[in-house]
């Protein structure tokens, strides 16, 4: 299949559900076969240039891109311009088009120095582009590397851009990329009252989807207004299964510099709502945790201001008593670091959750925080998630594009 058009998929939704249920054993077998060949050539959506160029020819194009939007060694923008595509505007998510803006920092409207293409911010107060910009476009291309967690904000930006595209009758194309945490489906399902930019959809913390699959689900489940009108195309990958290891060739954001940080991120991001530093402002962000009063371990680090990556890191300039997690076996969603740190803070009478409301937004519910504060075990906490996870796994079946053997 060259690519997936959501209008066609929507018409066949019921039939697809039946077919997918019937084909699950075959899909499982296919994924096992594929996982036996880890060096099998992986072709990313962005690399299937001959498939999506015809969809862009003679069209006015907007790009949602950043530093990960690569076609081999070239940036997608350069590839499209070299092929005569009329790129009108670049939409800048968190960290900016070139990935040089720190987490949470304001993203300005500007011009790309290399190409002269205007840049429109879609982060902060500008999550949805102005109508005059959307009216000047025929199609939007989304090509950004995700890491598979609900609170990673690139998928929130995709949501808002899909909403804008549906409203203005603009086609939307997703160039699909692997999910480096794609073999995990775990965590609480987001409850509607806790929806925010770090959690837009009723999916678990680890959703186990590629961005293309998530885009299909957003439209299929009508999580955006006028979903039925959106002309959505997913340029799928070739040679990909969710169990495949995938080392990102470009860091997806300044504080996820390597595969270890990406693997630890789902478990450590909750510390952002606490008094504990996750290593922002050091060489090892999201690979260590520490505090200046509560000794979490014998490791030491001192956060320092770093342009782009951590202009104002938590506990800046203080010597922290820490745990180095680089050699840990933690993957997926592991609550032990969070539970153990909370216990140490309680023992010393220190406040752990310094931003309870942010913790609840990250978790998509206030139940996780309350369970931790009530001293629940990890098994007791996880038991609450199981019914929601089972329902979610059933819901996502019609939108899966790749073999899945977990």
JOJO-V522618 format. One record per residue. RES is the residue in one letter. PSI is psi in whole degrees, -180 to 180 (none if undefined). Layout:
# JOJO-V522618
((RES/PSI) (RES/PSI))
This chain:
# JOJO-V522618
((X/127) (X/-48) (X/170) (X/123) (X/122) (X/-29) (X/-41) (X/-43) (X/-39) (X/-41) (X/-30) (X/15) (X/-49) (X/-43) (X/-40) (X/-40) (X/-47) (X/-43) (X/-41) (X/-39) (X/-41) (X/-31) (X/-2) (X/-45) (X/-41) (X/-39) (X/-41) (X/-43) (X/-40) (X/-41) (X/-36) (X/-41) (X/-44) (X/-39) (X/-14) (X/-11) (X/73) (X/-18) (X/5) (X/139) (X/127) (X/126) (X/115) (X/160) (X/-42) (X/-24) (X/-10) (X/59) (X/-41) (X/-20) (X/-43) (X/-17) (X/-42) (X/-27) (X/-14) (X/-14) (X/132) (X/26) (X/155) (X/118) (X/137) (X/144) (X/131) (X/103) (X/165) (X/-159) (X/-17) (X/-6) (X/72) (X/144) (X/96) (X/-124) (X/-5) (X/152) (X/145) (X/-40) (X/-46) (X/-38) (X/-44) (X/-43) (X/-41) (X/-24) (X/15) (X/17) (X/137) (X/88) (X/114) (X/-34) (X/149) (X/131) (X/124) (X/115) (X/-167) (X/140) (X/-7) (X/173) (X/-33) (X/4) (X/26) (X/22) (X/133) (X/162) (X/129) (X/-6) (X/149) (X/136) (X/121) (X/151) (X/138) (X/-157) (X/137) (X/120) (X/-33) (X/-31) (X/-17) (X/6) (X/133) (X/146) (X/127) (X/122) (X/138) (X/31) (X/150) (X/-127) (X/-3) (X/47) (X/-28) (X/129) (X/154) (X/152) (X/-36) (X/-30) (X/-45) (X/-37) (X/-16) (X/10) (X/152) (X/-29) (X/146) (X/136) (X/126) (X/121) (X/87) (X/137) (X/125) (X/170) (X/6) (X/12) (X/146) (X/-31) (X/3) (X/121) (X/-6) (X/-35) (X/-25) (X/-40) (X/-40) (X/-43) (X/-52) (X/-36) (X/-36) (X/-40) (X/-45) (X/-39) (X/-43) (X/-42) (X/-36) (X/13) (X/44) (X/132) (X/154) (X/124) (X/129) (X/123) (X/108) (X/148) (X/159) (X/155) (X/111) (X/-16) (X/27) (X/-17) (X/4) (X/134) (X/110) (X/158) (X/171) (X/147) (X/138) (X/132) (X/143) (X/-38) (X/-10) (X/16) (X/136) (X/-176) (X/-18) (X/20) (X/98) (X/-25) (X/154) (X/68) (X/162) (X/170) (X/-48) (X/108) (X/-15) (X/25) (X/151) (X/166) (X/-32) (X/-44) (X/-41) (X/-40) (X/-42) (X/-40) (X/-41) (X/-43) (X/-47) (X/-36) (X/2) (X/50) (X/-2) (X/155) (X/146) (X/34) (X/-35) (X/-16) (X/-11) (X/126) (X/90) (X/132) (X/130) (X/119) (X/101) (X/165) (X/162) (X/142) (X/28) (X/140) (X/153) (X/-23) (X/-9) (X/133) (X/143) (X/115) (X/118) (X/130) (X/-21) (X/134) (X/130) (X/-22) (X/162) (X/-30) (X/12) (X/74) (X/-14) (X/176) (X/-35) (X/-44) (X/-40) (X/-38) (X/-36) (X/-21) (X/-45) (X/-34) (X/-31) (X/-16) (X/-29) (X/-26) (X/-17) (X/-23) (X/8) (X/-178) (X/-7) (X/138) (X/141) (X/16) (X/9) (X/140) (X/17) (X/-179) (X/-8) (X/56) (X/142) (X/32) (X/4) (X/153) (X/140) (X/166) (X/154) (X/-19) (X/-50) (X/115) (X/111) (X/-19) (X/-172) (X/-9) (X/156) (X/144) (X/160) (X/112) (X/138) (X/150) (X/132) (X/122) (X/142) (X/-58) (X/-47) (X/77) (X/-36) (X/73) (X/151) (X/138) (X/36) (X/132) (X/-1) (X/147) (X/118) (X/141) (X/117) (X/174) (X/128) (X/117) (X/10) (X/-31) (X/7) (X/162) (X/12) (X/132) (X/168) (X/-139) (X/109) (X/120) (X/-8) (X/-46) (X/-40) (X/-46) (X/-42) (X/-41) (X/-42) (X/-40) (X/-42) (X/-40) (X/-43) (X/-42) (X/-31) (X/6) (X/25) (X/148) (X/126) (X/-60) (X/96) (X/-17) (X/79) (X/-38) (X/-36) (X/-38) (X/-43) (X/-34) (X/-42) (X/-42) (X/-21) (X/13) (X/156) (X/-4) (X/-40) (X/-48) (X/-45) (X/-39) (X/-40) (X/-45) (X/-26) (X/1) (X/22) (X/150) (X/165) (X/-40) (X/-42) (X/-40) (X/-46) (X/-31) (X/-33) (X/-25) (X/-19) (X/-42) (X/-42) (X/-41) (X/-40) (X/-43) (X/-40) (X/-45) (X/-35) (X/-44) (X/-36) (X/-12) (X/-46) (X/-14) (X/-3) (X/132) (X/-12) (X/152) (X/145) (X/112) (X/32) (X/none))
